[in-house]
Amino acid sequence: MRWQQIRDILINYEAESRKGWYSYTWSNGFVSIARRCNPERVYTLNTRDNRVFVDVPESSEESDVYYWHTVSTEYTADDVLADADDYFITSTVSHPYIGMLHIKEDEVKIQPPVIFKDFQYHSGSEINEKKINLRALNNIKAFIYEQDRYCYNKRWSWPMPEAQTDGYIANDCAFCGVGYNDYVAACFYFNGQEFFICTNGDISKENKHRRHFKEQEWLFPWMSNKLDVDRVLYIRSSSLNLYKGDALKQKKKKIIEELKTILKQSGLENYELIEIRKPYKFQNI
């Protein structure tokens, strides 16, 4: 796309949102774009004026770990953006690990007490869920809820009964305030890692809106892997840093370790983690 087309979408986003279309990317009043020929140089367009923020990865003290650094906010769009047709919508959030959880358990028993549905908490007995992946997701949310409750009380120095402090293994845990949690999706922090776990239905819904606003759609290749859709969950980790080389390998290792802890505590032992190495459909960056 040309950057002028992207800016037109941004200007008209509010009108489209009133029709029921939604995109977290566009809802902030600005959007980040890059060129296929140089995907690590990010330009941020906004609706307030004609200025363009220019961000590039800058190395930190750690080897192969970068953070996004704004090099200029003084440019106007016409001065800094080339009149080319290879722009795409991006962000300065990286995803060190994206994968699929293939659940091989014959049966997954729901672990009460808490299931998140329709923006309310319900007891496990209220929901008779037949799909294996939703039972597993319910268990993950129940485990995170308990860790979140413990960490919240610990953070604010609110004592918990001694009998309720057994089994708490998180140094820090919380459902994400930025993002969404509903019956088919969970967004949370666990021991310094940010996770988003959802079903195929949620990815399909998100992709429908991303397609409307010309964003790259997420790839969730359960079908090409010949997996049962009711036994698969999508997993995405996010970070404000950009990891490369050995740092990326170590980051992935840490993420997978935390995932295995979460899955074990959620009653899952027989499963397979499959990494998605190309996160977007028709990716040609």
Secondary structure, 3 states (H helix, E strand, C coil): CCHHHHHHHHHCHHHHHCCCCCCCCCCCCEEEEEECCEEEEEEEEECCCCEEEEEEEEECCCCCEEEEEEEEEEEEHHHHCCCCCCEEEECCCECCCEEEEEECCCCCCCCCCCEEECCEEECHHHCCCCCHHHHHHHHHHHHHHHHHHHHHHHHCCCCCCHHHCCCCCCCCEEECCCCCCECCEEEEEECCEEEEEECHHHHHHHHHHHHHCCCCCECCCCCCCCCCHHHEEEEEEEECEEECHHHHHHHHHHHHHHHHHHHHHCCCCCEEEEECCCCECCCCC
